[in-house]
Amino acid sequence: MLQISRLLITYMCAMSGRMLTHYVLIATVMNKRYMLSHANLFLRHATSGSTDTSSRYSNVISMFYRYLSSLEKYQDVPVAQYHLLVDNDDLKNWQIKRNIDRLAKQSIKPSTETIEIDAKVIYGFFYWLNDEGYPSCLNYKLETWQPNFKNEGLLNYIKREAKVVLSSKGIKALDRESRQRRAYSLITNEEIKDLLENFHDPVYPAMFKLALGTAMRPMDLCEFPYAGNGFNRHIQPWDNMTFENATVDYRVDASKGNKTRDIKIHRDDLETLYKHYTKDLYAPRAELYAKKFGKPCPPSILFLNVDGVPVTPKMVSVRSNAAKRRAINAGSKMRESVCFYDSRHWWPTVFLIKRFKSGLLGQLSEVRDAAAMQVLKTQMGHAKLQTTYEHYVDVARVVLLAHEGFVHELYANPDQSVDQFLESPAFG
């Protein structure tokens, strides 16, 4: 089977003048190494804003290319020309093959959902190639690139190919077990408190609180400026800002899907950020940055760790997991599934509870408010408006029924900032 290695590179883009970081794929054939140029161009286009996204996309494309190399159709085809021959059946059969392998191992991973999501990455890759003028045999008007895993005939075929005995779990059972293991519920008040108290570096609690109040992704938070420019030129340290309203607009640069979006940030959340981080911690850390890198810390960077190094999404993830482990070892009842990204789910859930209150327990049609849907879509940056909205309505309903004190506090103080809520009696 084809060998493909991944390499993380950073370079100055001659066209944009920006520093770009993303993975590239290198194939090894008969002791010769070849850059997979078409895949690497896509990775540059789609993933240079996030190392985590670049890692995932490059890994998925690498898996697909290795699968193609195992097919008779590609035996005499140079790897650099694989993209010319890929068709709908290749993409569909790859998904089926992954489910066959999973069923043979009786593993819950990768779930059918993950397999389908990975296939969408490949579909997006070839769609981009087509849009850029690189031909392929994939038909974008047909849905035959995605198998129907609910079809009993297909499920029976997969079971036969996997040589699974009658007593073994089928795909549906494995998928159900996978969903149960990652069943989502809102991060609890106690979990938030324990996580915040167990970070060693105060920059991470400051970022977590800003995430709770804005639903920004870690990659977006890492790009939040000390002093903004352009559309965000009004973003300054809180004590330098003037506020006409309770919230200010902030434009989030393209971090996922290459789309910018304008979100709302509560002025009190900016005050919290100033008091807990910017006021006393930013200046000494900026000095450390200047000593380490030989130049002043640019105003586009706000969040620096204790060594003066700009915080990255990877650092956020590692430090959050360390704080969680520290909390659990100290006796916290925090769930193993808790992570920094839970802050992103907290915002839309609280937003819907504040907006509809007990009305959430009625029919979905009663809370399918176009304005609320648009607010949630803009703040979250999701493309699928209705699906996203209905998901968070469901989560908010569960919270409404299960977290009485939490909900009552939101009813009483609908305009309070995140920090005010965290310090309230209901939170404690």
C-alpha positions as a Python dict, from the first residue, in 0.01 Angstrom:
ca = {
    (1, 'M'): (0, 0, 0),
    (2, 'L'): (111, 354, -72),
    (3, 'Q'): (316, 525, 200),
    (4, 'I'): (227, 886, 274),
    (5, 'S'): (393, 1106, 534),
    (6, 'R'): (271, 1439, 668),
    (7, 'L'): (489, 1744, 731),
    (8, 'L'): (388, 2064, 909),
    (9, 'I'): (536, 2367, 731),
    (10, 'T'): (536, 2742, 800),
    (11, 'Y'): (624, 2997, 533),
    (12, 'M'): (557, 3350, 413),
    (13, 'C'): (292, 3359, 142),
    (14, 'A'): (426, 3570, -148),
    (15, 'M'): (73, 3665, -256),
    (16, 'S'): (-80, 3772, 76),
    (17, 'G'): (233, 3856, 274),
    (18, 'R'): (100, 3642, 561),
    (19, 'M'): (271, 3363, 748),
    (20, 'L'): (91, 3037, 671),
    (21, 'T'): (112, 2709, 859),
    (22, 'H'): (-41, 2383, 736),
    (23, 'Y'): (41, 2019, 670),
    (24, 'V'): (163, 1889, 336),
    (25, 'L'): (145, 1530, 211),
    (26, 'I'): (448, 1346, 70),
    (27, 'A'): (409, 1008, -101),
    (28, 'T'): (689, 750, -114),
    (29, 'V'): (695, 526, -421),
    (30, 'M'): (990, 295, -497),
    (31, 'N'): (1215, 493, -259),
    (32, 'K'): (1126, 817, -434),
    (33, 'R'): (930, 1093, -261),
    (34, 'Y'): (661, 1297, -435),
    (35, 'M'): (475, 1603, -312),
    (36, 'L'): (99, 1553, -356),
    (37, 'S'): (65, 1898, -507),
    (38, 'H'): (-310, 1905, -564),
    (39, 'A'): (-386, 1790, -211),
    (40, 'N'): (-130, 2035, -71),
    (41, 'L'): (-282, 2326, -259),
    (42, 'F'): (-618, 2239, -106),
    (43, 'L'): (-467, 2211, 243),
    (44, 'R'): (-314, 2554, 202),
    (45, 'H'): (-647, 2699, 87),
    (46, 'A'): (-875, 2531, 341),
    (47, 'T'): (-666, 2472, 652),
    (48, 'S'): (-388, 2732, 688),
    (49, 'G'): (-597, 2909, 954),
    (50, 'S'): (-596, 2612, 1193),
    (51, 'T'): (-326, 2355, 1256),
    (52, 'D'): (-583, 2117, 1409),
    (53, 'T'): (-804, 2136, 1100),
    (54, 'S'): (-501, 2092, 875),
    (55, 'S'): (-396, 1784, 1072),
    (56, 'R'): (-743, 1628, 1043),
    (57, 'Y'): (-793, 1709, 673),
    (58, 'S'): (-446, 1590, 576),
    (59, 'N'): (-497, 1267, 767),
    (60, 'V'): (-831, 1202, 592),
    (61, 'I'): (-688, 1273, 245),
    (62, 'S'): (-391, 1049, 325),
    (63, 'M'): (-626, 763, 424),
    (64, 'F'): (-825, 804, 102),
    (65, 'Y'): (-515, 804, -119),
    (66, 'R'): (-385, 490, 54),
    (67, 'Y'): (-720, 324, -13),
    (68, 'L'): (-704, 423, -381),
    (69, 'S'): (-356, 270, -408),
    (70, 'S'): (-503, -68, -308),
    (71, 'L'): (-749, -71, -601),
    (72, 'E'): (-663, -241, -930),
    (73, 'K'): (-785, 69, -1114),
    (74, 'Y'): (-490, 273, -982),
    (75, 'Q'): (-210, 12, -1002),
    (76, 'D'): (-37, 165, -1305),
    (77, 'V'): (-135, 525, -1234),
    (78, 'P'): (120, 772, -1090),
    (79, 'V'): (4, 892, -750),
    (80, 'A'): (17, 1253, -871),
    (81, 'Q'): (-260, 1167, -1119),
    (82, 'Y'): (-499, 986, -885),
    (83, 'H'): (-725, 1290, -873),
    (84, 'L'): (-797, 1260, -1246),
    (85, 'L'): (-964, 918, -1207),
    (86, 'V'): (-1156, 948, -880),
    (87, 'D'): (-1529, 900, -930),
    (88, 'N'): (-1843, 867, -719),
    (89, 'D'): (-1803, 491, -680),
    (90, 'D'): (-1451, 531, -537),
    (91, 'L'): (-1575, 766, -267),
    (92, 'K'): (-1878, 551, -189),
    (93, 'N'): (-1684, 225, -180),
    (94, 'W'): (-1420, 377, 50),
    (95, 'Q'): (-1690, 450, 306),
    (96, 'I'): (-1830, 98, 274),
    (97, 'K'): (-1480, -53, 309),
    (98, 'R'): (-1417, 144, 630),
    (99, 'N'): (-1742, 15, 777),
    (100, 'I'): (-1654, -341, 673),
    (101, 'D'): (-1316, -312, 848),
    (102, 'R'): (-1477, -162, 1158),
    (103, 'L'): (-1740, -434, 1178),
    (104, 'A'): (-1476, -705, 1135),
    (105, 'K'): (-1291, -561, 1436),
    (106, 'Q'): (-1618, -511, 1631),
    (107, 'S'): (-1503, -156, 1704),
    (108, 'I'): (-1716, 151, 1774),
    (109, 'K'): (-1458, 363, 1589),
    (110, 'P'): (-1479, 513, 1339),
    (111, 'S'): (-1855, 552, 1370),
    (112, 'T'): (-2070, 571, 1058),
    (113, 'E'): (-2111, 942, 1132),
    (114, 'T'): (-1734, 993, 1136),
    (115, 'I'): (-1697, 796, 813),
    (116, 'E'): (-1956, 1017, 647),
    (117, 'I'): (-1795, 1336, 779),
    (118, 'D'): (-1454, 1223, 648),
    (119, 'A'): (-1611, 1152, 309),
    (120, 'K'): (-1745, 1509, 303),
    (121, 'V'): (-1388, 1633, 349),
    (122, 'I'): (-1283, 1433, 42),
    (123, 'Y'): (-1588, 1552, -150),
    (124, 'G'): (-1500, 1911, -58),
    (125, 'F'): (-1141, 1855, -170),
    (126, 'F'): (-1244, 1737, -515),
    (127, 'Y'): (-1515, 2001, -542),
    (128, 'W'): (-1247, 2264, -479),
    (129, 'L'): (-1018, 2105, -740),
    (130, 'N'): (-1301, 2114, -993),
    (131, 'D'): (-1375, 2477, -906),
    (132, 'E'): (-1007, 2562, -958),
    (133, 'G'): (-1005, 2399, -1302),
    (134, 'Y'): (-849, 2062, -1213),
    (135, 'P'): (-1071, 1790, -1368),
    (136, 'S'): (-1186, 1466, -1208),
    (137, 'C'): (-1449, 1202, -1280),
    (138, 'L'): (-1655, 1289, -973),
    (139, 'N'): (-2011, 1393, -1056),
    (140, 'Y'): (-2118, 1671, -819),
    (141, 'K'): (-2482, 1661, -927),
    (142, 'L'): (-2530, 1304, -807),
    (143, 'E'): (-2561, 1187, -448),
    (144, 'T'): (-2418, 843, -530),
    (145, 'W'): (-2087, 931, -363),
    (146, 'Q'): (-2248, 865, -25),
    (147, 'P'): (-2388, 519, 58),
    (148, 'N'): (-2717, 479, 245),
    (149, 'F'): (-2607, 299, 559),
    (150, 'K'): (-2970, 261, 666),
    (151, 'N'): (-3035, 30, 374),
    (152, 'E'): (-3075, -327, 504),
    (153, 'G'): (-2934, -476, 184),
    (154, 'L'): (-2615, -271, 219),
    (155, 'L'): (-2587, -357, 589),
    (156, 'N'): (-2620, -728, 510),
    (157, 'Y'): (-2354, -696, 239),
    (158, 'I'): (-2116, -526, 486),
    (159, 'K'): (-2183, -799, 741),
    (160, 'R'): (-2108, -1072, 489),
    (161, 'E'): (-1786, -903, 373),
    (162, 'A'): (-1675, -853, 733),
    (163, 'K'): (-1738, -1224, 801),
    (164, 'V'): (-1921, -1138, 1122),
    (165, 'V'): (-2090, -1424, 1307),
    (166, 'L'): (-2458, -1399, 1396),
    (167, 'S'): (-2395, -1325, 1764),
    (168, 'S'): (-2170, -1025, 1691),
    (169, 'K'): (-2283, -665, 1707),
    (170, 'G'): (-2398, -509, 1382),
    (171, 'I'): (-2328, -158, 1255),
    (172, 'K'): (-2641, -14, 1415),
    (173, 'A'): (-2546, -153, 1756),
    (174, 'L'): (-2190, -24, 1728),
    (175, 'D'): (-2311, 322, 1625),
    (176, 'R'): (-2560, 329, 1911),
    (177, 'E'): (-2283, 239, 2159),
    (178, 'S'): (-2062, 511, 2010),
    (179, 'R'): (-2335, 774, 2051),
    (180, 'Q'): (-2397, 667, 2410),
    (181, 'R'): (-2028, 709, 2496),
    (182, 'R'): (-2020, 1063, 2364),
    (183, 'A'): (-2375, 1171, 2457),
    (184, 'Y'): (-2367, 1546, 2492),
    (185, 'S'): (-2489, 1740, 2791),
    (186, 'L'): (-2414, 2093, 2898),
    (187, 'I'): (-2108, 2154, 3115),
    (188, 'T'): (-2235, 2201, 3470),
    (189, 'N'): (-2180, 2494, 3705),
    (190, 'E'): (-1956, 2284, 3926),
    (191, 'E'): (-1750, 2164, 3631),
    (192, 'I'): (-1696, 2522, 3513),
    (193, 'K'): (-1590, 2626, 3862),
    (194, 'D'): (-1352, 2332, 3905),
    (195, 'L'): (-1197, 2381, 3561),
    (196, 'L'): (-1139, 2753, 3617),
    (197, 'E'): (-976, 2690, 3955),
    (198, 'N'): (-732, 2429, 3824),
    (199, 'F'): (-559, 2621, 3546),
    (200, 'H'): (-205, 2713, 3654),
    (201, 'D'): (-181, 3004, 3410),
    (202, 'P'): (-456, 3270, 3446),
    (203, 'V'): (-456, 3337, 3072),
    (204, 'Y'): (-662, 3021, 3018),
    (205, 'P'): (-946, 3104, 3263),
    (206, 'A'): (-962, 3448, 3098),
    (207, 'M'): (-996, 3285, 2756),
    (208, 'F'): (-1250, 3032, 2886),
    (209, 'K'): (-1472, 3307, 3028),
    (210, 'L'): (-1455, 3501, 2701),
    (211, 'A'): (-1548, 3181, 2519),
    (212, 'L'): (-1847, 3128, 2750),
    (213, 'G'): (-1968, 3478, 2668),
    (214, 'T'): (-1912, 3470, 2292),
    (215, 'A'): (-1909, 3108, 2164),
    (216, 'M'): (-1578, 3178, 1991),
    (217, 'R'): (-1371, 2876, 1893),
    (218, 'P'): (-1024, 2837, 2049),
    (219, 'M'): (-869, 2934, 1715),
    (220, 'D'): (-1079, 3254, 1716),
    (221, 'L'): (-981, 3338, 2073),
    (222, 'C'): (-613, 3301, 1989),
    (223, 'E'): (-660, 3565, 1719),
    (224, 'F'): (-834, 3813, 1953),
    (225, 'P'): (-627, 4135, 1951),
    (226, 'Y'): (-487, 4359, 2220),
    (227, 'A'): (-586, 4646, 1988),
    (228, 'G'): (-785, 4585, 1672),
    (229, 'N'): (-768, 4751, 1332),
    (230, 'G'): (-999, 4793, 1036),
    (231, 'F'): (-1352, 4687, 1126),
    (232, 'N'): (-1225, 4597, 1475),
    (233, 'R'): (-1037, 4922, 1538),
    (234, 'H'): (-1273, 4997, 1829),
    (235, 'I'): (-1149, 4685, 2011),
    (236, 'Q'): (-905, 4809, 2276),
    (237, 'P'): (-832, 4731, 2639),
    (238, 'W'): (-1160, 4788, 2823),
    (239, 'D'): (-1046, 5105, 3002),
    (240, 'N'): (-975, 5273, 2665),
    (241, 'M'): (-1312, 5188, 2510),
    (242, 'T'): (-1638, 5383, 2504),
    (243, 'F'): (-1969, 5197, 2495),
    (244, 'E'): (-2295, 5321, 2350),
    (245, 'N'): (-2468, 4987, 2397),
    (246, 'A'): (-2441, 4681, 2621),
    (247, 'T'): (-2262, 4491, 2343),
    (248, 'V'): (-2005, 4572, 2079),
    (249, 'D'): (-1958, 4413, 1738),
    (250, 'Y'): (-1647, 4211, 1669),
    (251, 'R'): (-1553, 4064, 1332),
    (252, 'V'): (-1412, 3714, 1354),
    (253, 'D'): (-1165, 3644, 1075),
    (254, 'A'): (-1205, 3338, 858),
    (255, 'S'): (-1119, 3047, 1087),
    (256, 'K'): (-1339, 2773, 949),
    (257, 'G'): (-1496, 2761, 606),
    (258, 'N'): (-1311, 3079, 500),
    (259, 'K'): (-1595, 3306, 612),
    (260, 'T'): (-1587, 3609, 836),
    (261, 'R'): (-1872, 3680, 1075),
    (262, 'D'): (-1973, 3965, 1305),
    (263, 'I'): (-2050, 3859, 1661),
    (264, 'K'): (-2160, 4043, 1977),
    (265, 'I'): (-1942, 4078, 2287),
    (266, 'H'): (-2093, 4207, 2611),
    (267, 'R'): (-1909, 4509, 2749),
    (268, 'D'): (-1900, 4346, 3093),
    (269, 'D'): (-1721, 4045, 2948),
    (270, 'L'): (-1460, 4283, 2807),
    (271, 'E'): (-1431, 4440, 3152),
    (272, 'T'): (-1378, 4095, 3304),
    (273, 'L'): (-1107, 4023, 3047),
    (274, 'Y'): (-935, 4351, 3138),
    (275, 'K'): (-952, 4299, 3515),
    (276, 'H'): (-843, 3934, 3513),
    (277, 'Y'): (-580, 3945, 3241),
    (278, 'T'): (-505, 4257, 3037),
    (279, 'K'): (-464, 4506, 3323),
    (280, 'D'): (-186, 4332, 3515),
    (281, 'L'): (-64, 4038, 3308),
    (282, 'Y'): (-42, 4156, 2947),
    (283, 'A'): (239, 4415, 2981),
    (284, 'P'): (496, 4190, 3157),
    (285, 'R'): (418, 3906, 2918),
    (286, 'A'): (455, 4138, 2620),
    (287, 'E'): (801, 4228, 2751),
    (288, 'L'): (889, 3859, 2765),
    (289, 'Y'): (764, 3825, 2408),
    (290, 'A'): (995, 4109, 2296),
    (291, 'K'): (1296, 3949, 2465),
    (292, 'K'): (1219, 3606, 2321),
    (293, 'F'): (1141, 3709, 1963),
    (294, 'G'): (1353, 4025, 1934),
    (295, 'K'): (1063, 4253, 1842),
    (296, 'P'): (768, 4418, 2017),
    (297, 'C'): (455, 4209, 2062),
    (298, 'P'): (221, 4312, 1778),
    (299, 'P'): (-119, 4457, 1878),
    (300, 'S'): (-286, 4171, 1690),
    (301, 'I'): (-182, 3937, 1974),
    (302, 'L'): (-344, 3956, 2318),
    (303, 'F'): (-320, 3617, 2481),
    (304, 'L'): (34, 3523, 2590),
    (305, 'N'): (132, 3244, 2825),
    (306, 'V'): (353, 3287, 3130),
    (307, 'D'): (664, 3268, 2909),
    (308, 'G'): (543, 3538, 2670),
    (309, 'V'): (458, 3290, 2395),
    (310, 'P'): (134, 3347, 2199),
    (311, 'V'): (-133, 3098, 2302),
    (312, 'T'): (-232, 2849, 2031),
    (313, 'P'): (-539, 2623, 2004),
    (314, 'K'): (-313, 2325, 2079),
    (315, 'M'): (-192, 2492, 2399),
    (316, 'V'): (-553, 2561, 2499),
    (317, 'S'): (-641, 2195, 2452),
    (318, 'V'): (-336, 2062, 2640),
    (319, 'R'): (-373, 2303, 2933),
    (320, 'S'): (-746, 2238, 2958),
    (321, 'N'): (-693, 1864, 2975),
    (322, 'A'): (-424, 1916, 3240),
    (323, 'A'): (-662, 2134, 3445),
    (324, 'K'): (-934, 1870, 3414),
    (325, 'R'): (-699, 1594, 3529),
    (326, 'R'): (-584, 1810, 3821),
    (327, 'A'): (-944, 1875, 3923),
    (328, 'I'): (-1043, 1508, 3900),
    (329, 'N'): (-737, 1398, 4098),
    (330, 'A'): (-832, 1651, 4366),
    (331, 'G'): (-1177, 1495, 4404),
    (332, 'S'): (-1386, 1682, 4147),
    (333, 'K'): (-1681, 1494, 3995),
    (334, 'M'): (-1598, 1644, 3659),
    (335, 'R'): (-1675, 1414, 3366),
    (336, 'E'): (-1392, 1278, 3154),
    (337, 'S'): (-1562, 1423, 2845),
    (338, 'V'): (-1535, 1786, 2962),
    (339, 'C'): (-1311, 2002, 2745),
    (340, 'F'): (-1248, 2368, 2665),
    (341, 'Y'): (-1478, 2343, 2362),
    (342, 'D'): (-1776, 2293, 2595),
    (343, 'S'): (-1768, 2669, 2643),
    (344, 'R'): (-1883, 2702, 2283),
    (345, 'H'): (-2193, 2491, 2350),
    (346, 'W'): (-2272, 2686, 2668),
    (347, 'W'): (-2343, 3016, 2491),
    (348, 'P'): (-2624, 2907, 2250),
    (349, 'T'): (-2791, 2703, 2524),
    (350, 'V'): (-2797, 2996, 2765),
    (351, 'F'): (-2903, 3232, 2484),
    (352, 'L'): (-3210, 3021, 2404),
    (353, 'I'): (-3308, 2981, 2771),
    (354, 'K'): (-3284, 3356, 2825),
    (355, 'R'): (-3487, 3428, 2514),
    (356, 'F'): (-3771, 3176, 2541),
    (357, 'K'): (-3769, 3064, 2905),
    (358, 'S'): (-4044, 2807, 2969),
    (359, 'G'): (-4167, 2851, 2611),
    (360, 'L'): (-3892, 2609, 2512),
    (361, 'L'): (-4101, 2325, 2649),
    (362, 'G'): (-4373, 2384, 2391),
    (363, 'Q'): (-4382, 2284, 2025),
    (364, 'L'): (-4070, 2346, 1819),
    (365, 'S'): (-4275, 2571, 1589),
    (366, 'E'): (-4334, 2804, 1885),
    (367, 'V'): (-3963, 2873, 1928),
    (368, 'R'): (-3858, 2866, 1562),
    (369, 'D'): (-3797, 3238, 1574),
    (370, 'A'): (-3625, 3369, 1258),
    (371, 'A'): (-3443, 3645, 1445),
    (372, 'A'): (-3319, 3406, 1715),
    (373, 'M'): (-3209, 3158, 1452),
    (374, 'Q'): (-3008, 3426, 1272),
    (375, 'V'): (-2844, 3547, 1594),
    (376, 'L'): (-2738, 3194, 1683),
    (377, 'K'): (-2615, 3125, 1329),
    (378, 'T'): (-2407, 3444, 1319),
    (379, 'Q'): (-2258, 3403, 1666),
    (380, 'M'): (-2174, 3035, 1612),
    (381, 'G'): (-2064, 3066, 1250),
    (382, 'H'): (-2254, 2757, 1139),
    (383, 'A'): (-2375, 2714, 783),
    (384, 'K'): (-2664, 2474, 854),
    (385, 'L'): (-2899, 2712, 1030),
    (386, 'Q'): (-3202, 2492, 1104),
    (387, 'T'): (-3005, 2183, 1208),
    (388, 'T'): (-2786, 2384, 1446),
    (389, 'Y'): (-3082, 2568, 1592),
    (390, 'E'): (-3292, 2258, 1657),
    (391, 'H'): (-2993, 2082, 1819),
    (392, 'Y'): (-2943, 2360, 2072),
    (393, 'V'): (-3317, 2389, 2134),
    (394, 'D'): (-3310, 2022, 2236),
    (395, 'V'): (-3011, 2079, 2466),
    (396, 'A'): (-3174, 2387, 2619),
    (397, 'R'): (-3492, 2190, 2688),
    (398, 'V'): (-3295, 1928, 2880),
    (399, 'V'): (-3120, 2198, 3080),
    (400, 'L'): (-3449, 2375, 3145),
    (401, 'L'): (-3588, 2059, 3302),
    (402, 'A'): (-3276, 1949, 3488),
    (403, 'H'): (-3103, 2264, 3615),
    (404, 'E'): (-3367, 2451, 3812),
    (405, 'G'): (-3134, 2686, 4004),
    (406, 'F'): (-2931, 2758, 3693),
    (407, 'V'): (-3242, 2852, 3495),
    (408, 'H'): (-3399, 3063, 3770),
    (409, 'E'): (-3085, 3271, 3791),
    (410, 'L'): (-3098, 3333, 3416),
    (411, 'Y'): (-3462, 3438, 3444),
    (412, 'A'): (-3384, 3686, 3718),
    (413, 'N'): (-3079, 3837, 3550),
    (414, 'P'): (-3117, 3806, 3171),
    (415, 'D'): (-2855, 4073, 3095),
    (416, 'Q'): (-2580, 3972, 3333),
    (417, 'S'): (-2230, 3903, 3204),
    (418, 'V'): (-2063, 3565, 3228),
    (419, 'D'): (-1850, 3674, 3524),
    (420, 'Q'): (-2153, 3809, 3710),
    (421, 'F'): (-2330, 3479, 3659),
    (422, 'L'): (-2029, 3276, 3773),
    (423, 'E'): (-2016, 3480, 4093),
    (424, 'S'): (-2392, 3455, 4158),
    (425, 'P'): (-2544, 3240, 4438),
    (426, 'A'): (-2706, 3004, 4186),
    (427, 'F'): (-2367, 2924, 4036),
    (428, 'G'): (-2198, 2859, 4367),
}
